[in-house]
């Protein structure tokens, strides 16, 4: 499956996710992940333990989520983030 990875250094790249959950773990580089709904058509997958395990701040992913949800402040996202299409 095609996806877009937002790296902690602010760069982003098209990637091919391997099938199943392992593809997300490998692309994000984490032990556990969570999904953040940005819109009906776009989900962001992030390191669920990033704040606890010392992962680097992902300012671009944090800003994108805040912009999409029109938030003034939001908990920072850390580690790599992966964007995919919505559930359907």
C-alpha positions in Angstrom: 0.0 0.0 0.0 1.3 3.5 -0.8 1.7 5.9 2.0 3.6 9.1 2.9 6.1 9.2 5.8 6.8 12.4 7.6 10.3 12.1 9.2 11.3 13.9 12.4 13.7 16.1 10.5 10.8 17.7 8.5 11.4 15.7 5.3 8.7 13.5 3.8 8.7 10.6 1.3 6.5 8.3 -0.5 6.8 4.8 0.8 5.3 1.3 0.1 3.9 -0.2 3.3 4.5 -3.9 3.8 1.3 -5.9 4.4 -0.1 -6.2 7.8 0.8 -4.4 11.1 4.5 -5.1 10.6 4.5 -2.5 7.7 3.4 0.2 10.1 5.8 -0.8 12.9 8.7 -0.8 10.4 7.7 2.5 8.7 7.2 4.4 11.9 10.1 2.6 13.7 8.2 1.9 16.9 6.9 -0.8 19.2 3.3 0.5 19.4 1.4 2.9 17.2 -1.9 4.8 17.2 -4.0 6.3 14.5 -4.9 10.0 14.4 -7.8 10.8 12.1 -7.0 14.0 10.1 -10.1 13.8 7.9 -12.5 11.2 6.4 -9.9 10.7 3.7 -6.6 10.8 5.6 -5.3 9.0 8.7 -2.0 9.6 10.4 -0.2 6.7 12.2 2.2 7.7 15.0 4.4 6.2 17.7 2.0 5.7 20.6 4.9 5.7 23.2 7.0 8.5 21.5 6.8 10.9 24.5 7.8 8.1 26.9 10.6 6.5 24.8 12.5 9.7 24.0 11.6 9.9 20.3 12.4 13.1 18.5 9.7 15.8 18.1 8.0 15.7 14.8 7.1 19.3 14.3 5.7 18.9 10.8 3.3 16.1 11.9 2.3 18.0 15.0 1.6 21.2 13.0 -0.4 19.3 10.4 -2.6 17.7 13.0 -3.2 21.1 14.7 -4.0 22.8 11.4 -6.4 20.0 10.3 -8.2 20.1 13.7 -7.9 23.9 14.1 -6.2 23.6 17.5 -4.3 26.3 19.2 -2.3 23.8 21.3 -2.0 20.1 21.0 0.2 17.4 22.5 3.3 17.1 20.4 3.8 14.1 18.2 7.2 12.4 18.2 8.9 9.9 16.0 8.1 9.3 12.3 4.5 9.6 11.2 2.8 7.7 8.3 -0.2 9.1 6.3 -2.6 6.8 4.6 -6.0 7.2 3.1 -9.1 6.9 5.4 -10.7 3.7 6.5 -12.6 3.2 3.3 
